Amino acid sequence: MRPSLRVLAAEHLALRAVARIVAIEAEILRRDGRADIDLLQNIAAYIAEFPNRIHHPKEEDVLFRRMRARAPQRCGAILDHLLAEHVSESASIAVFLAALADFRAGLADAATNLARVAASYAKYLDRHIETENTLAFPLAEEVLHETDWDAIDAAFLSNADPLVSGDESSRFRDLHRHIMALGALPPGL
C-alpha cells in the first residue's frame, strides 16, 4: 500500500473509532439520558479540528485535485459527492457542538436532541469513510501516475492525526486512550 494511503487508512481507523464512541454514547444517552460529557467534549474538539483542518484539506488539495486533473470524467461525480459531504460535515459538526452545549446547559429535551444528533453524525462519518475507502481510493490507484503518488506521499507524510501519532503531549491523549480501551462493544449495545 502506498504511504499516503496508509496514512489515510490509519486516519480513517481513528475517525471510525471516534464514530463508534459517538454512537455508543448516543445509545447510552437515548436509553438513560446520561452521557460522558467530558468524552463527548473531547470528541467535539477533535472532530472540529482534525478532519476539517488537516484530513480533508490533504484529501481535497492533494489527492482529489490530482485525480480530477488526471481523469475528470471518471472521477468527477465521486469527488463532487465527497467534497459536498466535506462541506456539509462542517455544518453537522456545528450542530453537534450546539447540541452538546445545550446538554451541558441542562436545556429541556437536550439529551434527546444530543442523542439524535450524535447518532446521525456517527452514521454519516462511517458512510463517508466507507465511500472514500471503497470507491475513491481504489479509483485513485487506477488513474494516478507514479509521479502523482510521489508528490501525494510527500504531502501526506508531512503532518499527522493527533490520535494516530500517539504523541503523549497531545491534548487528545485521553481520547486516544479511551479509543484504545474500546476493544469490544459493551454488552447490549
C-alpha positions in Angstrom: 0.0 0.0 0.0 1.3 3.4 -0.9 2.5 5.6 2.1 -0.3 8.2 1.6 -3.0 5.5 1.5 -1.5 4.0 4.7 -1.8 7.5 6.3 -5.4 7.8 5.1 -6.2 4.2 6.3 -4.8 5.0 9.8 -6.7 8.3 10.0 -9.9 6.6 8.9 -9.5 4.0 11.5 -9.1 6.7 14.2 -12.1 8.5 12.8 -14.2 5.3 12.7 -13.2 4.7 16.4 -14.5 8.2 17.2 -17.7 7.5 15.3 -18.1 4.2 17.3 -17.7 6.0 20.6 -20.2 8.7 19.5 -22.7 6.0 18.5 -22.2 4.2 21.9 -22.6 7.5 23.8 -25.7 8.3 21.7 -27.3 5.0 22.6 -26.5 5.4 26.3 -27.9 8.9 26.2 -31.1 7.7 24.4 -31.6 4.9 26.9 -30.6 6.6 30.2 -30.4 10.3 29.5 -26.8 10.4 30.6 -23.5 10.7 28.8 -19.8 11.0 29.4 -19.9 14.8 28.7 -16.1 15.2 29.0 -15.5 12.5 26.5 -18.0 14.0 24.1 -16.4 17.4 24.6 -13.0 15.9 23.6 -14.6 14.2 20.6 -16.2 17.5 19.6 -12.9 19.3 19.8 -11.2 16.6 17.8 -13.8 16.4 15.0 -13.9 20.2 14.8 -10.2 20.4 14.5 -8.6 17.4 12.8 -10.9 16.4 9.9 -11.5 20.0 8.7 -8.1 21.4 9.2 -5.8 18.5 8.4 -7.5 15.4 6.9 -9.9 16.9 4.4 -7.5 19.5 3.1 -5.0 16.8 2.4 -7.6 14.8 0.5 -9.0 17.7 -1.4 -5.9 19.7 -2.2 -3.5 16.9 -2.8 -5.3 13.6 -3.7 -8.6 14.7 -5.2 -7.1 17.6 -7.1 -4.7 15.2 -8.9 -7.4 12.7 -9.5 -9.6 15.3 -11.1 -6.7 16.6 -13.3 -5.8 13.1 -14.5 -9.3 11.7 -15.1 -12.0 14.3 -14.8 -14.7 12.2 -16.4 -14.1 9.1 -14.3 -13.5 11.0 -11.0 -15.8 14.0 -11.2 -19.0 12.5 -9.8 -17.5 10.7 -6.8 -15.2 13.7 -6.0 -18.1 16.1 -6.2 -20.1 13.9 -3.9 -17.2 13.7 -1.3 -16.5 17.4 -1.5 -20.1 18.2 -0.8 -20.0 15.9 2.2 -16.9 17.6 3.5 -18.8 20.9 3.3 -21.9 19.6 4.9 -19.8 17.9 7.6 -18.8 21.4 8.9 -22.5 22.2 9.4 -23.0 18.8 11.1 -20.2 19.4 13.5 -21.6 22.8 14.3 -25.0 21.2 15.1 -23.2 18.6 17.2 -21.4 21.3 19.2 -24.6 23.2 19.7 -26.5 20.1 20.9 -23.6 19.4 23.3 -23.7 22.9 24.7 -27.5 22.7 25.2 -27.0 19.4 27.0 -24.3 20.9 29.2 -26.6 23.8 30.0 -29.4 21.4 31.0 -31.9 22.6 28.5 -35.2 20.7 28.1 -35.1 17.9 25.6 -31.3 18.4 25.2 -30.5 14.8 25.9 -32.9 13.5 23.3 -31.6 16.0 20.8 -27.9 15.3 21.5 -28.6 11.5 21.2 -30.2 12.1 17.8 -27.5 14.4 16.5 -24.7 12.2 17.8 -26.2 9.0 16.3 -26.7 10.8 13.0 -23.2 12.2 12.9 -21.7 8.7 13.7 -23.7 7.1 10.8 -22.7 9.9 8.4 -19.0 9.6 9.3 -19.0 5.8 8.9 -20.7 6.0 5.5 -18.4 8.8 4.3 -15.3 6.9 5.2 -16.7 3.7 3.5 -17.3 5.7 0.3 -13.7 7.0 0.3 -12.2 3.6 1.1 -14.2 1.6 -1.3 -14.7 4.0 -4.2 -12.4 7.0 -4.2 -9.1 5.4 -3.1 -9.2 2.4 -5.5 -10.1 4.9 -8.3 -7.1 7.0 -7.3 -4.9 3.9 -7.7 -6.3 3.3 -11.1 -5.9 6.9 -12.5 -2.9 8.4 -10.9 0.7 8.1 -12.2 3.8 7.3 -10.2 4.9 10.9 -10.3 1.5 11.9 -8.8 1.9 9.4 -6.0 5.4 10.7 -5.2 4.1 14.2 -4.5 1.0 12.9 -2.7 3.1 10.6 -0.4 5.4 13.5 0.5 2.4 15.8 1.3 0.6 13.2 3.4 3.7 12.2 5.4 4.3 15.9 6.4 1.5 16.0 9.1 -0.2 13.7 11.4 -3.5 12.9 13.1 -3.0 13.5 16.8 -4.9 10.3 17.5 -2.8 8.2 15.2 0.6 9.7 16.0 0.5 8.6 19.7 2.0 11.9 20.8 1.7 11.7 24.6 1.8 15.5 24.8 -1.3 15.8 22.6 -4.4 17.3 24.1 -6.2 14.3 22.6 -4.2 11.8 24.6 -7.1 10.9 26.8 -9.4 10.4 23.8 -6.8 8.2 22.2 -6.6 6.1 25.4 -10.3 5.8 25.5 -10.5 4.6 21.9 -7.8 2.0 22.6 -9.7 0.8 25.6 -12.8 0.1 23.4 -11.8 -3.2 22.1 -15.3 -4.5 22.2 -18.8 -3.1 22.4 -20.3 -3.1 25.9 -23.0 -5.8 26.4 -26.4 -4.9 25.0 -25.1 -2.2 22.5 
